[in-house]
Amino acid sequence: QAEDSKREQFRRYLEKAGVLDALTKVLVALYEEPEKPNSALDFLKHHLGALAPENPEIEALRLEVAEMKEKYEAVLEENKTLKAKLAQYEPPEEEMPGE
């Protein structure tokens, strides 16, 4: 009786933590895979890793990359504007001496 109680507690723990859902999804994906992989264990590891909660460091890096992309786009826009301003002060290329 005590062993059944421990198992039930453990099952509830796994269910509450989302482990059972994650395992079920990955096993269903493997079942529905038209061409079964050579290593079912590698398939599970790969797909469970994709379902794992994000590491805070990874999330911080993603935010940093997003910020850098915004800054990059701003610099490109500024470069374009400055080139246009510079073109106003430079003579057209066909009128350059020495050609």
C-alpha positions as CSV (number, residue, x, y, z in Angstrom):
1,Q,0.0,0.0,0.0
2,A,2.8,2.4,0.9
3,E,4.6,1.6,-2.4
4,D,1.4,2.4,-4.4
5,S,1.1,5.7,-2.5
6,K,4.7,6.6,-3.4
7,R,4.1,5.8,-7.0
8,E,1.0,7.9,-7.1
9,Q,2.7,10.8,-5.5
10,F,5.5,10.5,-8.0
11,R,3.1,10.3,-10.9
12,R,1.3,13.5,-9.6
13,Y,4.7,15.2,-9.3
14,L,5.6,14.3,-12.9
15,E,2.2,15.4,-14.1
16,K,2.3,18.7,-12.2
17,A,5.8,19.5,-13.6
18,G,4.7,18.9,-17.2
19,V,7.0,15.9,-17.6
20,L,4.2,13.5,-18.7
21,D,2.9,15.9,-21.3
22,A,6.4,16.5,-22.7
23,L,7.1,12.8,-22.9
24,T,3.7,12.1,-24.5
25,K,4.3,14.8,-27.1
26,V,7.7,13.5,-28.0
27,L,6.6,9.9,-28.1
28,V,3.6,10.8,-30.3
29,A,6.0,12.7,-32.6
30,L,8.2,9.6,-32.8
31,Y,5.2,7.4,-33.5
32,E,4.0,9.7,-36.3
33,E,7.5,10.0,-37.9
34,P,7.1,8.5,-41.4
35,E,10.7,7.3,-41.4
36,K,11.8,6.1,-38.0
37,P,15.2,7.4,-36.9
38,N,18.1,5.0,-36.4
39,S,18.3,6.0,-32.8
40,A,15.0,6.5,-31.0
41,L,16.9,7.7,-27.9
42,D,18.7,10.4,-29.9
43,F,15.3,11.5,-31.3
44,L,13.9,11.7,-27.8
45,K,16.9,13.7,-26.5
46,H,16.8,16.1,-29.4
47,H,13.0,16.7,-29.1
48,L,12.9,16.9,-25.4
49,G,15.7,19.5,-25.5
50,A,13.5,21.6,-27.7
51,L,10.7,21.3,-25.2
52,A,12.8,22.1,-22.2
53,P,12.3,25.4,-20.4
54,E,14.6,28.2,-21.5
55,N,17.8,28.8,-19.6
56,P,17.8,32.3,-18.2
57,E,21.2,32.9,-19.8
58,I,19.9,31.9,-23.3
59,E,16.9,34.3,-22.9
60,A,19.2,37.1,-21.9
61,L,21.3,36.4,-25.0
62,R,18.3,36.4,-27.2
63,L,17.3,39.8,-25.8
64,E,20.8,41.1,-26.4
65,V,20.7,39.9,-30.0
66,A,17.3,41.6,-30.5
67,E,18.7,44.9,-29.1
68,M,21.8,44.6,-31.3
69,K,19.7,44.0,-34.4
70,E,17.7,47.2,-33.6
71,K,20.9,49.2,-33.1
72,Y,22.3,47.7,-36.4
73,E,19.1,48.8,-38.3
74,A,19.4,52.3,-36.7
75,V,23.0,52.6,-37.8
76,L,22.2,51.4,-41.3
77,E,19.5,54.1,-41.5
78,E,21.8,56.8,-40.1
79,N,24.5,55.7,-42.7
80,K,21.9,56.0,-45.5
81,T,20.9,59.5,-44.3
82,L,24.5,60.6,-44.0
83,K,25.4,59.3,-47.4
84,A,22.5,61.3,-48.9
85,K,23.6,64.5,-47.1
86,L,27.2,63.9,-48.3
87,A,26.0,63.5,-51.9
88,Q,24.6,67.0,-51.7
89,Y,28.1,68.4,-51.2
90,E,30.0,66.3,-53.7
91,P,29.9,67.1,-57.4
92,P,28.3,64.5,-59.6
93,E,30.6,61.8,-60.8
94,E,30.5,62.7,-64.5
95,E,31.8,66.2,-63.8
96,M,34.8,65.1,-61.8
97,P,38.1,66.4,-63.2
98,G,40.7,64.1,-64.6
99,E,38.4,61.7,-66.4
